[in-house]
Amino acid sequence: MSRRCSVTGTGSLFGHKVSHSNRKKNVRFMPNLQHVSLMSDVLGVSVSLRVTAATLRSIEHNGGLDAYLIKHHERKLAPEAARLKRQIQRKLTKAAKAA
């Protein structure tokens, strides 16, 4: 299983760990991934995702998974999240046409 966020696509980063004596050591910085189940109000289902802690805070800040996905552009989302966003938009347009 890859170390990638299911929503933003954030992966590992590379850099240097610099000691006090200024020696550089190559290091891989891994994202803080969490397994969470988020409720989609529009779809009415619970979606199990592997997201970074920062993304989880952003989702909470924006008012839930549906609001977060609708607000963000599809190019900035991971393929799994983009697919979920399209499902939510389809359901919203059907509801708007029915009303």
WOJOZI-V549690 format. One record per residue. RES is the residue in three letters. PSI is psi in whole degrees, -180 to 180 (* if undefined). OMEGA is omega as a letter, one per 40 degrees, with the letter a starting at -180 (none if undefined). Layout:
RES|PSI|OMEGA, RES|PSI|OMEGA
This chain:
MET|129|a, SER|154|i, ARG|71|a, ARG|145|i, CYS|135|a, SER|-19|a, VAL|-52|a, THR|-19|a, GLY|11|i, THR|131|a, GLY|-163|a, SER|153|i, LEU|156|i, PHE|149|i, GLY|-159|i, HIS|137|i, LYS|120|a, VAL|122|a, SER|175|i, HIS|-32|i, SER|8|i, ASN|24|i, ARG|139|a, LYS|132|i, LYS|129|i, ASN|136|a, VAL|153|i, ARG|121|a, PHE|117|a, MET|144|i, PRO|153|i, ASN|86|a, LEU|140|i, GLN|141|i, HIS|118|a, VAL|155|i, SER|117|a, LEU|140|a, MET|128|i, SER|113|a, ASP|-38|a, VAL|-47|a, LEU|-24|i, GLY|24|i, VAL|160|i, SER|130|a, VAL|125|i, SER|122|a, LEU|162|i, ARG|103|a, VAL|159|i, THR|159|i, ALA|-37|i, ALA|-40|i, THR|-38|i, LEU|-41|i, ARG|-39|i, SER|-39|i, ILE|-45|i, GLU|-41|a, HIS|-36|a, ASN|-3|i, GLY|25|i, GLY|172|a, LEU|-44|a, ASP|-47|a, ALA|-39|i, TYR|-47|a, LEU|-40|a, ILE|-37|a, LYS|-35|a, HIS|146|a, HIS|146|a, GLU|-29|i, ARG|-26|a, LYS|0|a, LEU|154|i, ALA|159|a, PRO|-40|i, GLU|-41|i, ALA|-37|i, ALA|-39|i, ARG|-42|i, LEU|-39|i, LYS|-42|i, ARG|-39|i, GLN|-43|a, ILE|-44|i, GLN|-40|i, ARG|-44|a, LYS|-39|i, LEU|-40|i, THR|-37|i, LYS|-41|i, ALA|-36|i, ALA|-38|i, LYS|-35|a, ALA|-28|a, ALA|*|none
